[in-house]
Amino acid sequence: MKNYTVIGLFPSQENATALSQSLEKSGIQNEDYIIYKTEKKIMTGEKRNFWKKLLGAQETPDHSRIDKLITSVAVRSEAELDSIRKSFRQNEVVHIYEFQDMTLDEAKNLDYVKKIVELRAKSQIYAMPRTTLSRKGNSEGISTEVKA
């Protein structure tokens, strides 16, 4: 695996320490992952909408505060990829994105990571098949008797 990076989106920065310990316990070296820490601060409507779109965040009484966690990890083998996925799931990952052509050096730029994740999330939404919902109740259906 060359230039393979996994990005995890987490609901809170409270997961950072546990995630870091979990990754290192599974054999991932400190220099092979990035945990982006941001200070809690009041966010503009546009930035709140970014997180709401990506994480499906529910509105909270103080919905103007942001405390999300993004983590990027360089992957060198299938075994490492499985370990990373397991560590992410154990630490309440909301979504995992896998990028085959992103290096960890590229992932050091948080704005770049956010842009790429947003593009991937949008492409997944647009690729979904069109569905329709029936407005009829369960009791409705064939209204005449079918004869064989």
C-alpha positions in Angstrom: 0.0 0.0 0.0 1.6 3.2 -1.1 0.2 6.7 -0.2 -2.8 5.3 1.7 -4.4 7.4 4.4 -7.4 6.7 6.5 -9.3 9.6 8.0 -11.7 9.2 10.9 -14.4 11.7 12.0 -15.3 11.6 15.7 -18.0 13.3 17.6 -15.8 14.9 20.3 -12.2 15.7 21.1 -12.6 13.7 24.3 -11.8 10.7 22.2 -8.3 11.9 21.4 -6.3 10.4 24.2 -8.1 7.0 24.1 -7.8 7.0 20.3 -4.1 7.8 20.5 -3.5 5.0 23.0 -5.6 2.5 21.0 -3.6 3.3 17.8 -0.2 2.9 19.5 -1.3 -0.3 21.2 -2.2 -1.8 17.8 1.3 -1.0 16.5 0.8 2.4 14.8 3.7 4.7 15.5 3.2 8.3 16.8 4.7 9.7 13.6 2.2 7.7 11.4 -0.9 9.5 12.6 -2.2 13.0 13.1 -4.9 14.0 15.6 -6.1 17.6 14.8 -6.9 19.4 18.0 -8.9 22.6 17.8 -9.9 24.9 20.6 -13.6 25.0 21.5 -14.9 28.2 20.1 -18.0 29.8 18.7 -18.4 28.7 15.1 -20.1 30.5 12.3 -23.2 29.0 10.7 -21.1 27.9 7.7 -18.7 25.9 9.8 -21.5 24.4 11.9 -23.2 23.3 8.7 -19.9 21.6 7.6 -19.9 19.4 10.7 -23.6 18.8 10.6 -23.4 17.6 7.0 -20.4 15.3 7.6 -21.3 14.0 11.0 -25.1 14.2 11.0 -24.7 16.3 14.2 -27.9 16.9 16.1 -28.6 20.4 17.4 -27.7 20.8 21.0 -28.7 23.6 23.4 -25.4 25.2 22.6 -25.2 24.3 19.0 -22.8 27.2 18.2 -19.8 25.4 19.9 -17.7 23.0 18.0 -15.8 20.1 19.6 -15.2 17.6 16.9 -12.1 15.4 16.2 -10.5 14.5 12.9 -7.7 11.9 12.8 -5.5 10.9 9.8 -3.5 7.7 9.8 -0.9 6.5 7.3 -1.5 2.8 6.3 1.2 0.5 5.2 -0.6 -2.9 5.1 -3.9 -4.6 5.1 -3.3 -5.7 8.7 -2.6 -2.1 9.8 -5.8 -1.0 8.0 -7.8 -3.6 10.0 -6.2 -2.4 13.2 -7.0 1.2 12.4 -10.6 0.5 11.6 -10.9 -1.5 14.9 -9.3 1.4 16.9 -11.6 3.9 15.3 -14.7 1.8 16.0 -13.7 1.3 19.6 -13.5 5.1 20.0 -16.9 5.9 18.6 -15.9 6.9 15.0 -18.8 8.5 13.2 -17.3 7.9 9.7 -14.2 6.6 8.1 -12.8 7.8 4.8 -10.0 5.9 3.0 -7.9 7.7 0.5 -5.5 5.7 -1.7 -3.6 8.7 -3.1 -3.1 10.9 -0.1 0.1 11.0 1.9 0.4 11.8 5.5 2.3 14.9 4.5 -0.7 16.1 2.5 -2.9 15.3 5.4 -1.0 17.7 7.7 -3.0 20.5 6.1 -6.4 20.3 8.0 -8.1 22.6 5.5 -7.0 20.3 2.7 -8.3 17.3 4.6 -11.7 19.0 5.3 -12.1 19.8 1.6 -11.3 16.3 0.4 -13.6 14.7 3.0 -16.4 17.1 2.0 -15.9 16.3 -1.7 -16.0 12.6 -0.9 -19.1 12.9 1.3 -20.9 14.9 -1.5 -19.9 12.3 -4.1 -21.3 9.5 -2.0 -24.6 11.4 -1.6 -24.9 12.1 -5.3 -24.1 8.5 -6.2 -27.0 7.1 -4.2 -29.8 5.5 -6.3 -33.0 7.5 -6.6 -35.7 6.1 -4.3 -39.4 6.8 -3.9 -41.6 6.4 -0.9 -45.1 5.0 -1.0 -47.7 7.3 0.5 -50.3 4.5 0.9 -50.9 2.9 4.2 -50.3 -0.8 4.9 -54.0 -1.6 4.7 -54.1 -0.3 1.1 -53.0 -2.3 -1.8 -54.8 -4.4 -4.4 -58.4 -3.4 -3.9 -60.0 -6.1 -6.1 -59.9 -9.8 -5.6 -57.3 -11.6 -7.8 -58.6 -14.8 -9.5 -56.4 -17.5 -10.8 
